[in-house]
Amino acid sequence: MRFALILVFLSTLVSAAVADIPAGEDALGTRSYDDYERPEVCAACHVDFYQQWTQAMMSQAYVHHWDEIEYFELAIPHAEKDEKVAGVKAGCNGCHAPLSFLAGDVPPPPPGSGSRADEGVSCDLCHTITGFAGDIPYNFNWISEPGRMKQGPKPGLVSPHHDTVENEFLKTADFCGTCHNEMSPYGIWVKSTHLEWSEGPYAEQGVPCQQCHMPKAMGRNAKMSEPDLVAQHLFHGAHDEGKLKGAIELRMHPEERETEWDSSAVIKVQLFNGKAGHKIPTGSVEDRILWLHVTATDSEGKTYHVPVDAKGFAGEEYTIAAETLAYQDMGIAKEIPDFAGVQRDGVSGDDMDVGDRIFRMPYFDPQGRMTIQQWNTSSLGVDYRIGPRETKIETFTWTLPDDIAQGRVVFTATLNYKKLVEPVAEFLNVPDDETETIVINTASTWIEVYE
């Protein structure tokens, strides 16, 4: 009984101590850069982990070109003009340049200036996190306790350079949620990857984020360690083409194989999220665009675009490609009065055309205009993304054109993805690789046209 009371007392002391460590916005300026080791120090022993980290977005969280443009050209100027979103000037760094945030060095020097902001989410930041403050992990509410003691997922590890303690928190999805959930100043969940996971089948089955984004393989934790199953520090996600390809499976079929030349063809496309434990797209949903493009090619090689059938749900107009304008609130930071906006979807007539189905959740600013600025999001539109293990079925009813040739007509469905809506990228001069079209998957079917 006395032993149990002692354990309870010690647990209370630990909880109280953790509670006294600032987290989230309260942690701004509470540490020094010197409290954290540079990644290059870790590289001396953890060779593989370091090299994997250098190729992952964790190391590029601050220096990545789109994030730099978004922060310096949109977020900071907007924060200086609108008290409601003023916190974004420092807050972005809580996840993108956490050492700078902790050191109070905000805004940090621009990327490439040689400051420690360039380290992004570094080894020592993650391995000094002991837990999070509050009930829900979000908005960088992790608790960091720098020093010789490093937090790890395994017991009994000894290092000549530092001490190691097993911390179950590092193996949980909540660990990831501290940055992969974000609430806007208006109280809107603008990043909710962890929350999506927690409401889905993978959470129910005990499959955390790390199982897919840090897959295990035989290897060594460090030069001096014994071979073991080791979590690879790959962190591959929305910027990894290999992770994206095949994430959604496609199938399609016609309602009838044979169709008279003066009638219509009805095509069904099934899209199954059989890979991701969260919705697709996820994370920066305001930036991403995922769309289904269907074409028909007749026996003479003529190709036609086939638009999707509307389903009639509220807000559907935001899920069907159009040439309408949006993102007018970029004019605030750019000091362009009455800015008309740019094209909402990036319709080009090439890999996207008017009438294509878009899988998205639109973000709206306080004036009800669609925005890519998550900090300026006061409401959300219809959530028409593809959830984990969800299948969506899209129907395409196509009236055969007068010039169609008799014989076989092949229908092709292509699911495309861009990390950033192209008209936004063009307006802000974002490098082209952010708007390259990545083909997630394709499918095809056919009909026979006769007189």
PyMOL commands that set and color helices and strands:
alter all, ss='L'
color gray80, all
select helices_A, chain A and resi 2-19+24-27+33-35+39-43+47-55+65-79+83-85+88-91+93-96+98-103+116-119+123-126+168-171+173-180+193-198+201-204+209-213+241-244+316-319+330-334+374-376+422-428+432-434
alter helices_A, ss='H'
color red, helices_A
select strands_A, chain A and resi 129-132+142-144+149-152+163-166+181-183+189-192+216-219+228-231+248-254+258-260+264-273+289-297+303-306+325-326+342-343+357-358+363-364+379-380+391-399+407-418+438-450
alter strands_A, ss='S'
color yellow, strands_A
deselect
rebuild
show_as cartoon
